[in-house]
Amino acid sequence: MSDTFDVIVVGAGLAGLVAATEAADAGKRVLVLDQEPEQSLGGQAFWSFGGLFFVDSPEQRRMGVKDSHALALTDWLGTAAFDRPEDHWPRRWAEAYVDFAASEKRRWLYDMGMRWFPVVGWAERGGHGSVGHGNSVPRFHVTWGTGPGVLEPFVRRARDAQARGKLQFGFRHRVDELMVERGAVVGVRGSLLADDKVERGKPSSREITGAFELRAQAVVVASGGIGANHELVRKYWPERLGAPPAHMLCGVPAHVDGRMLDITEAAGAQLINRDRMWHYVEGIENWAPIWPMHAIRILPGPSSLWFDATGKRLPGPLWPGFDTLGTLEHLRRTGYDYSWFILDQQIIRKEFALSGSEQNPDLTGKSWRQVAKRAVGKHAPAPVEAFKQHGRDFIVRNTLEELVAGMNQLSGDALLDAAQLRREIEARDLQFNNPYTKDGQIMAIHNARRYRGDKLVRAAKPHRILDPANGPLIAVRLNILTRKTLGGLHTDLHARVLDPSGAPLPGLYAAGEAAGFGGGGLHGYRALEGSFLGGCLFSGRIAGRAAAAAVA
């Protein structure tokens, strides 16, 4: 390997691959470094559900969804709630990203061979008002092939560039320092880690076997966030979300450690909005874990009843799938690190999906025959049924009293009263005697079923949970799982990393989660979903092109 390149990209995840391939296709000599082995190429994007945020797409129009740039921008800005002086560039990135999602994003990806499941999902539905948080319409486009399907075009482009001699990979190269000379970043120093044939996603060895020093005219930091580093998550946990949980699960592999953020800051970069995070409250322990504390997130439809640890039903609009961080804030103030779904077989069959490529073999394997099975039969998709059978957070019983006894036994707290839960659920069931209701969640269910996609595959027909014909009854203990960093390296619209004075740090660029997906936090305080992979694509493209243009 040469010790001098035009562009060095730190991180071989999605954002890094996009930046590297854009720079290589511009004719530059590119080196991609990653502390993980080659089998982990693609990083955490490989494990994702593959959801992408598009505006006024053909898929939306075919499903009868009327979307527009103006509506999407209103939703984004209402959700982000930018309110800090340092939000200038994050807001500019947000506006640019919505422009991208409403224009060339889909065509750019389509021309590389990417395709999407025809039913558009409706994530983060909000419920706080027209100018508040949430997607007014469905915008969650699941990539055909899930996370691996998103990665495939960029892995292919990288391998093609590698064959042309324009791109090299340096796996097991852990960057420990950015080299700075005369105020400019000119390269990287780090440690060579021992070869490791560990399975993708499992923690790899940190045994050091040597050192390296490599130089480049431009360095792109695309090293991801802090989701697997619970010490950092707790350090930057915001007071507005209550006290940090004592018990959290992990939604990302162990290599998502956040170490490059402090390394980059030490080189003179500015980090902003580190207290802005995106963690889920519907986490379940993986019964077949790959990484430590491995959690899977339930992607719920709107019908499950949601109770806190003491058996109090969550207030509206904190229903399944409506407001992730609003629900997290509410639950943190209960004093407990878990909550409960109560549902039945009809709901789990129609409404439960699990996040992750490995939990959706039909979509990941691009099998229409397997996908069709989701819509028929009495059973949920096979991975969901496997969790129902093997997952320690699932309880299945025939009567409510038996169910509550199992819930109390699992939690060990004995906080739940069967009579109290029966009153709540029976009152809810009575609301289905008419096509109208005073119950806000049931209004939301009726609204969901007015959307063709939800009626087909995501929202169960309204029914009484305590009717034995819809059983058995199911309770799911829900844990907090860490996932995304919404703040990060402060960048301008050319992905140039800024110093504390707001000036670009020569030679340094950032993309993906390390940059808060652009600008140091283009999502603001909350996200609309489908925008994390898209942020990697958008910021990686900008960083790669800008770095290439700056190289002499």
Solvent accessible surface area in square Angstrom, and as a share of the most:
residue,aa,sasa,rsa
1,M,123,0.55
2,S,47,0.30
3,D,86,0.45
4,T,70,0.41
5,F,5,0.02
6,D,29,0.15
7,V,0,0.00
8,I,0,0.00
9,V,0,0.00
10,V,8,0.05
11,G,7,0.07
12,A,2,0.02
13,G,17,0.16
14,L,6,0.03
15,A,6,0.05
16,G,0,0.00
17,L,0,0.00
18,V,0,0.00
19,A,1,0.01
20,A,0,0.00
21,T,1,0.00
22,E,14,0.06
23,A,0,0.00
24,A,1,0.01
25,D,79,0.41
26,A,59,0.46
27,G,38,0.37
28,K,41,0.18
29,R,86,0.31
30,V,1,0.01
31,L,0,0.00
32,V,2,0.01
33,L,0,0.00
34,D,28,0.14
35,Q,24,0.11
36,E,8,0.04
37,P,5,0.03
38,E,83,0.37
39,Q,63,0.28
40,S,14,0.09
41,L,13,0.06
42,G,0,0.00
43,G,12,0.11
44,Q,32,0.14
45,A,7,0.05
46,F,54,0.22
47,W,29,0.10
48,S,27,0.17
49,F,23,0.09
50,G,0,0.00
51,G,6,0.06
52,L,0,0.00
53,F,1,0.00
54,F,1,0.00
55,V,5,0.03
56,D,60,0.31
57,S,3,0.02
58,P,37,0.23
59,E,5,0.02
60,Q,0,0.00
61,R,130,0.47
62,R,150,0.55
63,M,18,0.08
64,G,51,0.49
65,V,12,0.07
66,K,183,0.77
67,D,14,0.07
68,S,48,0.31
69,H,73,0.33
70,A,70,0.54
71,L,58,0.29
72,A,0,0.00
73,L,41,0.20
74,T,63,0.37
75,D,3,0.02
76,W,5,0.02
77,L,39,0.19
78,G,24,0.23
79,T,5,0.03
80,A,0,0.00
81,A,53,0.41
82,F,34,0.14
83,D,98,0.51
84,R,60,0.22
85,P,129,0.81
86,E,58,0.26
87,D,6,0.03
88,H,101,0.45
89,W,59,0.21
90,P,0,0.00
91,R,103,0.38
92,R,96,0.35
93,W,1,0.00
94,A,0,0.00
95,E,54,0.24
96,A,25,0.19
97,Y,0,0.00
98,V,0,0.00
99,D,67,0.35
100,F,7,0.03
101,A,4,0.03
102,A,36,0.28
103,S,76,0.49
104,E,87,0.39
105,K,0,0.00
106,R,39,0.14
107,R,136,0.50
108,W,36,0.13
109,L,0,0.00
110,Y,69,0.26
111,D,97,0.51
112,M,26,0.12
113,G,51,0.49
114,M,5,0.02
115,R,99,0.36
116,W,19,0.07
117,F,29,0.12
118,P,54,0.34
119,V,21,0.12
120,V,1,0.00
121,G,17,0.17
122,W,39,0.14
123,A,26,0.20
124,E,4,0.02
125,R,30,0.11
126,G,0,0.00
127,G,50,0.48
128,H,96,0.43
129,G,50,0.48
130,S,102,0.66
131,V,121,0.70
132,G,21,0.20
133,H,12,0.05
134,G,5,0.04
135,N,5,0.03
136,S,52,0.34
137,V,22,0.13
138,P,6,0.04
139,R,3,0.01
140,F,32,0.13
141,H,0,0.00
142,V,11,0.06
143,T,0,0.00
144,W,35,0.12
145,G,1,0.01
146,T,0,0.00
147,G,0,0.00
148,P,35,0.22
149,G,10,0.10
150,V,0,0.00
151,L,6,0.03
152,E,83,0.37
153,P,1,0.01
154,F,0,0.00
155,V,38,0.22
156,R,96,0.35
157,R,38,0.14
158,A,0,0.00
159,R,81,0.30
160,D,72,0.37
161,A,0,0.00
162,Q,71,0.32
163,A,91,0.71
164,R,132,0.48
165,G,52,0.50
166,K,68,0.29
167,L,1,0.01
168,Q,59,0.26
169,F,23,0.10
170,G,2,0.02
171,F,35,0.15
172,R,14,0.05
173,H,29,0.13
174,R,39,0.14
175,V,5,0.03
176,D,50,0.26
177,E,75,0.34
178,L,7,0.04
179,M,4,0.02
180,V,63,0.36
181,E,59,0.27
182,R,231,0.84
183,G,43,0.41
184,A,25,0.20
185,V,2,0.01
186,V,29,0.17
187,G,0,0.00
188,V,0,0.00
189,R,90,0.33
190,G,10,0.09
191,S,11,0.07
192,L,54,0.27
193,L,6,0.03
194,A,18,0.14
195,D,123,0.64
196,D,33,0.17
197,K,181,0.77
198,V,32,0.19
199,E,100,0.45
200,R,53,0.19
201,G,3,0.03
202,K,72,0.31
203,P,68,0.43
204,S,14,0.09
205,S,39,0.25
206,R,92,0.34
207,E,110,0.49
208,I,96,0.49
209,T,85,0.49
210,G,27,0.26
211,A,84,0.65
212,F,25,0.10
213,E,83,0.37
214,L,9,0.04
215,R,87,0.32
216,A,8,0.06
217,Q,93,0.41
218,A,1,0.01
219,V,0,0.00
220,V,0,0.00
221,V,0,0.00
222,A,7,0.06
223,S,37,0.24
224,G,15,0.14
225,G,0,0.00
226,I,6,0.03
227,G,0,0.00
228,A,23,0.18
229,N,42,0.22
230,H,20,0.09
231,E,140,0.63
232,L,20,0.10
233,V,0,0.00
234,R,87,0.32
235,K,137,0.58
236,Y,50,0.19
237,W,21,0.08
238,P,7,0.05
239,E,165,0.74
240,R,81,0.30
241,L,8,0.04
242,G,13,0.13
243,A,66,0.51
244,P,54,0.34
245,P,1,0.00
246,A,92,0.72
247,H,85,0.38
248,M,4,0.02
249,L,5,0.03
250,C,4,0.02
251,G,9,0.09
252,V,2,0.01
253,P,1,0.01
254,A,41,0.32
255,H,37,0.17
256,V,4,0.02
257,D,34,0.17
258,G,4,0.04
259,R,74,0.27
260,M,11,0.05
261,L,2,0.01
262,D,63,0.32
263,I,26,0.13
264,T,0,0.00
265,E,78,0.35
266,A,92,0.71
267,A,17,0.13
268,G,29,0.28
269,A,3,0.02
270,Q,47,0.21
271,L,21,0.10
272,I,10,0.05
273,N,8,0.04
274,R,33,0.12
275,D,35,0.18
276,R,0,0.00
277,M,2,0.01
278,W,0,0.00
279,H,2,0.01
280,Y,6,0.02
281,V,2,0.01
282,E,3,0.01
283,G,0,0.00
284,I,1,0.00
285,E,46,0.21
286,N,12,0.06
287,W,115,0.40
288,A,53,0.41
289,P,76,0.48
290,I,30,0.15
291,W,11,0.04
292,P,67,0.42
293,M,104,0.46
294,H,5,0.02
295,A,3,0.02
296,I,6,0.03
297,R,18,0.06
298,I,0,0.00
299,L,26,0.13
300,P,9,0.05
301,G,2,0.02
302,P,1,0.00
303,S,4,0.02
304,S,1,0.00
305,L,0,0.00
306,W,7,0.02
307,F,0,0.00
308,D,8,0.04
309,A,1,0.00
310,T,37,0.22
311,G,2,0.02
312,K,128,0.54
313,R,52,0.19
314,L,6,0.03
315,P,66,0.41
316,G,46,0.44
317,P,19,0.12
318,L,15,0.07
319,W,36,0.13
320,P,2,0.01
321,G,12,0.12
322,F,15,0.06
323,D,2,0.01
324,T,5,0.03
325,L,8,0.04
326,G,10,0.10
327,T,2,0.01
328,L,0,0.00
329,E,58,0.26
330,H,60,0.27
331,L,8,0.04
332,R,20,0.07
333,R,146,0.53
334,T,39,0.22
335,G,60,0.58
336,Y,68,0.26
337,D,28,0.15
338,Y,29,0.11
339,S,1,0.00
340,W,0,0.00
341,F,0,0.00
342,I,0,0.00
343,L,0,0.00
344,D,0,0.00
345,Q,16,0.07
346,Q,60,0.27
347,I,0,0.00
348,I,0,0.00
349,R,44,0.16
350,K,34,0.15
351,E,0,0.00
352,F,5,0.02
353,A,10,0.07
354,L,2,0.01
355,S,13,0.08
356,G,5,0.05
357,S,2,0.02
358,E,63,0.28
359,Q,22,0.10
360,N,2,0.01
361,P,65,0.41
362,D,9,0.05
363,L,7,0.03
364,T,39,0.23
365,G,55,0.53
366,K,110,0.47
367,S,27,0.17
368,W,137,0.48
369,R,197,0.72
370,Q,82,0.36
371,V,13,0.07
372,A,61,0.48
373,K,128,0.54
374,R,52,0.19
375,A,57,0.44
376,V,98,0.57
377,G,53,0.51
378,K,160,0.68
379,H,128,0.57
380,A,7,0.05
381,P,24,0.15
382,A,79,0.61
383,P,24,0.15
384,V,3,0.02
385,E,33,0.15
386,A,26,0.20
387,F,1,0.00
388,K,36,0.15
389,Q,140,0.62
390,H,93,0.42
391,G,6,0.06
392,R,134,0.49
393,D,2,0.01
394,F,17,0.07
395,I,12,0.06
396,V,46,0.26
397,R,96,0.35
398,N,123,0.63
399,T,61,0.35
400,L,2,0.01
401,E,81,0.36
402,E,85,0.38
403,L,0,0.00
404,V,4,0.02
405,A,62,0.48
406,G,6,0.06
407,M,1,0.00
408,N,29,0.15
409,Q,148,0.66
410,L,42,0.21
411,S,24,0.15
412,G,63,0.61
413,D,63,0.32
414,A,78,0.60
415,L,61,0.30
416,L,14,0.07
417,D,69,0.36
418,A,25,0.19
419,A,55,0.43
420,Q,61,0.27
421,L,1,0.01
422,R,78,0.28
423,R,153,0.56
424,E,61,0.27
425,I,0,0.00
426,E,75,0.34
427,A,53,0.41
428,R,7,0.03
429,D,6,0.03
430,L,103,0.51
431,Q,41,0.18
432,F,37,0.15
433,N,90,0.46
434,N,70,0.36
435,P,110,0.69
436,Y,153,0.58
437,T,27,0.16
438,K,172,0.73
439,D,21,0.11
440,G,27,0.26
441,Q,4,0.02
442,I,1,0.00
443,M,100,0.45
444,A,12,0.09
445,I,2,0.01
446,H,55,0.24
447,N,71,0.36
448,A,1,0.00
449,R,45,0.17
450,R,206,0.75
451,Y,18,0.07
452,R,124,0.45
453,G,1,0.01
454,D,1,0.01
455,K,107,0.46
456,L,96,0.48
457,V,43,0.24
458,R,50,0.18
459,A,0,0.00
460,A,5,0.04
461,K,148,0.63
462,P,39,0.24
463,H,29,0.13
464,R,97,0.35
465,I,1,0.01
466,L,40,0.20
467,D,59,0.30
468,P,123,0.77
469,A,86,0.67
470,N,21,0.11
471,G,26,0.25
472,P,41,0.26
473,L,10,0.05
474,I,0,0.00
475,A,0,0.00
476,V,0,0.00
477,R,26,0.10
478,L,1,0.01
479,N,4,0.02
480,I,4,0.02
481,L,0,0.00
482,T,0,0.00
483,R,37,0.13
484,K,26,0.11
485,T,5,0.03
486,L,0,0.00
487,G,0,0.00
488,G,1,0.01
489,L,0,0.00
490,H,16,0.07
491,T,0,0.00
492,D,6,0.03
493,L,45,0.22
494,H,106,0.47
495,A,0,0.00
496,R,92,0.34
497,V,0,0.00
498,L,3,0.02
499,D,33,0.17
500,P,97,0.61
501,S,97,0.62
502,G,38,0.37
503,A,44,0.34
504,P,52,0.32
505,L,17,0.08
506,P,74,0.46
507,G,19,0.18
508,L,1,0.00
509,Y,13,0.05
510,A,1,0.01
511,A,0,0.00
512,G,1,0.01
513,E,7,0.03
514,A,0,0.00
515,A,0,0.00
516,G,0,0.00
517,F,1,0.00
518,G,1,0.01
519,G,0,0.00
520,G,0,0.00
521,G,0,0.00
522,L,0,0.00
523,H,1,0.01
524,G,0,0.00
525,Y,36,0.14
526,R,58,0.21
527,A,1,0.01
528,L,3,0.01
529,E,13,0.06
530,G,4,0.04
531,S,0,0.00
532,F,17,0.07
533,L,18,0.09
534,G,0,0.00
535,G,0,0.00
536,C,18,0.11
537,L,0,0.00
538,F,12,0.05
539,S,0,0.00
540,G,0,0.00
541,R,18,0.07
542,I,34,0.17
543,A,0,0.00
544,G,0,0.00
545,R,112,0.41
546,A,19,0.14
547,A,0,0.00
548,A,4,0.03
549,A,89,0.69
550,A,64,0.50
551,V,10,0.06
552,A,119,0.93
